[in-house]
C-alpha cells in the first residue's frame, strides 16, 4: 500500500461526499467506515438526514474539521470539492474510482493536497466480500 493510502486510512475523522438519500455506493462506504471506528460525516447538498444521521450540504457546514474527504460524485463535482478542500485546509482527498478527473488530480498536486485515485477505499479498509476477493486478486497480481 502506498504512503498516501496509509496516511489517508490513518485519519479517523472523514467526510464522504456523495452519500445518497436512497442507497448507493457512498452509503455502503459510509456504513463501513463507521463500523471500522471512523468518525464519518455524510455530505449531500440535497439531504438533511442520511440513514438517521445528520447530513451536511457542504464541507463548510461540517461541525468539526476532518482529516480527509472521500468523493463518490461525478468528476466535475470532485473538481469543486478540491477547491473546497484547499479553502478549508483539508490535506487529504480520496477520489473513489469514477469520481476522479485529470483536472482534480492536477489541482490537488498543485495545491499540496495528498490525493488517492484509482483505488477503492473499501478494498483498503478491510471490507468483506466481494471487496475482500478484489483485494486478494489485486495482491496476487501485484496491483495492491
Wavefront OBJ file of the C-alpha trace (Angstrom):
o trace
v 0.000 0.000 0.000
v 1.353 3.425 -0.840
v 2.153 6.003 1.812
v -0.707 8.212 0.549
v -3.214 5.430 1.098
v -1.803 4.540 4.514
v -1.839 8.178 5.610
v -5.439 8.588 4.487
v -6.583 5.410 6.224
v -4.838 6.558 9.425
v -7.120 9.607 9.573
v -10.005 8.827 11.907
v -12.359 11.696 11.047
v -13.600 11.695 7.462
v -16.321 13.164 5.272
v -17.960 11.173 2.493
v -19.238 13.474 -0.246
v -21.877 11.742 -2.309
v -23.808 9.713 0.236
v -27.243 9.132 -1.296
v -30.713 9.895 0.064
v -31.677 6.383 -1.037
v -28.970 3.730 -1.394
v -25.703 3.693 -3.241
v -22.003 3.080 -3.033
v -21.494 6.192 -0.893
v -23.914 4.767 1.680
v -22.096 1.427 1.708
v -18.808 3.247 2.266
v -20.334 5.493 4.954
v -21.664 2.496 6.930
v -18.448 0.503 6.512
v -16.229 3.316 7.766
v -18.470 3.817 10.796
v -18.293 0.083 11.586
v -14.492 0.309 11.349
v -14.432 3.003 14.056
v -14.119 6.132 11.933
v -15.963 9.320 12.796
v -17.712 9.922 9.471
v -19.795 12.829 8.217
v -22.216 12.440 5.315
v -22.249 15.240 2.732
v -25.048 15.639 0.197
v -26.292 19.072 -0.839
v -29.841 17.754 -1.225
v -30.299 15.939 2.098
v -30.710 16.842 5.756
v -30.532 13.280 7.091
v -28.946 10.108 5.779
v -29.655 6.782 7.423
v -30.904 8.530 10.560
v -27.879 10.796 10.916
v -27.299 14.449 10.163
v -26.186 15.144 6.635
v -24.323 18.290 5.690
v -24.902 20.182 2.476
v -21.273 21.285 2.058
v -17.898 20.669 3.637
v -18.168 24.200 5.030
v -21.130 23.053 7.169
v -19.338 20.222 8.993
v -19.329 20.642 12.799
v -15.598 19.955 13.006
v -12.550 19.749 10.793
v -11.998 16.407 9.092
v -8.698 14.723 8.338
v -9.791 13.617 4.895
v -12.560 13.672 2.327
v -13.790 10.828 0.126
v -15.578 11.735 -3.098
v -18.253 9.480 -4.547
v -19.568 12.018 -7.056
v -19.094 12.766 -10.763
v -15.635 14.079 -11.744
v -16.856 17.657 -12.333
v -18.190 17.732 -8.772
v -14.898 16.355 -7.418
v -13.102 19.293 -9.046
v -15.263 21.660 -6.955
v -14.578 19.603 -3.826
v -10.834 20.015 -4.399
v -11.307 23.776 -4.258
v -13.324 23.392 -1.033
v -10.520 21.299 0.486
v -7.956 23.946 -0.476
v -10.059 26.722 1.077
v -10.783 24.744 4.267
v -7.248 23.419 4.734
v -8.213 19.753 4.326
v -4.995 17.999 3.366
v -6.207 14.580 2.154
v -8.629 13.572 -0.601
v -9.558 10.067 -1.760
v -11.255 10.130 -5.151
v -13.229 6.910 -5.283
v -12.919 5.163 -8.637
v -15.021 7.010 -11.190
v -15.013 10.320 -9.324
v -11.507 11.389 -10.316
v -10.507 13.623 -13.216
v -7.157 14.766 -14.567
v -8.043 18.318 -13.549
v -8.884 17.293 -9.952
v -5.682 15.264 -9.626
v -3.562 18.104 -11.038
v -5.221 20.685 -8.771
v -4.543 18.516 -5.702
v -0.903 18.138 -6.684
v -0.587 21.865 -7.405
v -2.090 22.816 -4.029
v -0.314 20.192 -1.905
v -3.345 18.032 -1.162
v -2.393 14.402 -0.707
v -4.670 12.599 -3.140
v -5.517 8.995 -3.834
v -7.275 7.933 -7.034
v -7.767 4.720 -8.975
v -8.311 2.713 -5.799
v -11.322 1.584 -3.774
v -11.319 2.688 -0.140
v -13.478 -0.313 0.807
v -10.819 -2.656 -0.510
v -8.119 -0.934 1.570
v -10.056 -0.803 4.843
v -10.920 -4.461 5.276
v -14.406 -4.621 3.793
v -15.953 -8.085 3.476
v -16.794 -9.969 0.271
v -16.794 -9.014 -2.591
v -14.202 -6.390 -1.678
v -12.049 -8.937 0.134
v -11.916 -11.059 -3.045
v -10.989 -7.984 -5.065
v -8.246 -7.167 -2.531
v -6.882 -10.744 -2.737
v -6.840 -10.617 -6.557
v -5.061 -7.258 -6.653
v -2.458 -8.520 -4.186
v -1.930 -11.675 -6.282
v -1.454 -9.545 -9.411
v 0.872 -7.092 -7.644
v -1.518 -4.159 -8.112
v -2.407 -3.600 -4.465
l 1 2 3 4 5 6 7 8 9 10 11 12 13 14 15 16 17 18 19 20 21 22 23 24 25 26 27 28 29 30 31 32 33 34 35 36 37 38 39 40 41 42 43 44 45 46 47 48 49 50 51 52 53 54 55 56 57 58 59 60 61 62 63 64 65 66 67 68 69 70 71 72 73 74 75 76 77 78 79 80 81 82 83 84 85 86 87 88 89 90 91 92 93 94 95 96 97 98 99 100 101 102 103 104 105 106 107 108 109 110 111 112 113 114 115 116 117 118 119 120 121 122 123 124 125 126 127 128 129 130 131 132 133 134 135 136 137 138 139 140 141 142 143 144
